[in-house]
Amino acid sequence: MEGFLTVAQVAGRAGVHTGSVYRWLDDPDVPLTRHRAGNGRVWIPEAEADAWIATRNTLTVVPAPKAS
């Protein structure tokens, strides 16, 4: 399907196990849409997957408290 990725493809791009992608799909806070094909295969919109991977891989620096 044009513009869609399989769970395995998303996992490969994100560098995670496919089980992590299924957990993301089940998490209401993760903006990924699951589309099921007639054969049971799950497809995820490529743009959504790329945006989530970029957000997920962005480092957040939290300043350490100053020693007293």
C-alpha positions as CSV (number, residue, x, y, z in Angstrom):
1,M,0.0,0.0,0.0
2,E,1.4,3.3,-1.0
3,G,2.1,5.7,1.9
4,F,1.7,3.0,4.5
5,L,4.2,0.8,6.4
6,T,3.9,-2.6,8.0
7,V,4.6,-3.0,11.7
8,A,8.0,-4.6,10.8
9,Q,8.9,-1.6,8.7
10,V,8.0,0.8,11.4
11,A,10.0,-1.2,13.9
12,G,13.0,-1.3,11.6
13,R,12.9,2.5,11.1
14,A,12.6,3.1,14.9
15,G,15.2,0.5,15.8
16,V,12.8,-1.4,18.2
17,H,11.1,-4.8,18.4
18,T,7.8,-5.2,16.6
19,G,6.2,-5.7,20.0
20,S,7.0,-2.1,20.9
21,V,5.1,-0.9,17.8
22,Y,2.1,-3.0,18.8
23,R,2.3,-1.4,22.3
24,W,2.4,2.0,20.7
25,L,-0.7,1.2,18.6
26,D,-2.5,0.2,21.8
27,D,-1.5,3.4,23.7
28,P,-4.1,6.2,23.3
29,D,-1.4,8.8,23.8
30,V,0.6,7.7,20.8
31,P,-0.7,9.3,17.6
32,L,-0.6,6.3,15.3
33,T,-3.5,5.0,13.3
34,R,-3.9,1.2,12.8
35,H,-5.4,0.1,9.4
36,R,-6.1,-3.6,8.9
37,A,-6.0,-5.2,5.5
38,G,-8.2,-8.1,4.6
39,N,-5.4,-10.6,5.2
40,G,-5.0,-9.3,8.8
41,R,-1.9,-7.3,8.2
42,V,-1.6,-4.0,10.1
43,W,-0.7,-0.9,8.1
44,I,0.4,2.4,9.6
45,P,0.5,5.7,7.7
46,E,4.1,6.5,6.8
47,A,3.8,10.2,7.7
48,E,2.4,9.3,11.2
49,A,5.1,6.7,11.8
50,D,7.9,9.0,10.7
51,A,6.6,11.9,12.9
52,W,6.3,9.6,15.9
53,I,9.8,8.1,15.4
54,A,11.3,11.6,15.2
55,T,9.4,12.7,18.3
56,R,10.3,9.6,20.2
57,N,14.0,9.9,19.3
58,T,14.3,13.5,20.3
59,L,16.4,13.9,23.5
60,T,15.0,15.9,26.3
61,V,17.6,17.4,28.6
62,V,16.5,17.8,32.2
63,P,18.8,19.9,34.3
64,A,20.3,18.2,37.3
65,P,19.7,19.9,40.7
66,K,22.6,21.9,42.0
67,A,24.5,20.3,44.8
68,S,24.0,22.0,48.2
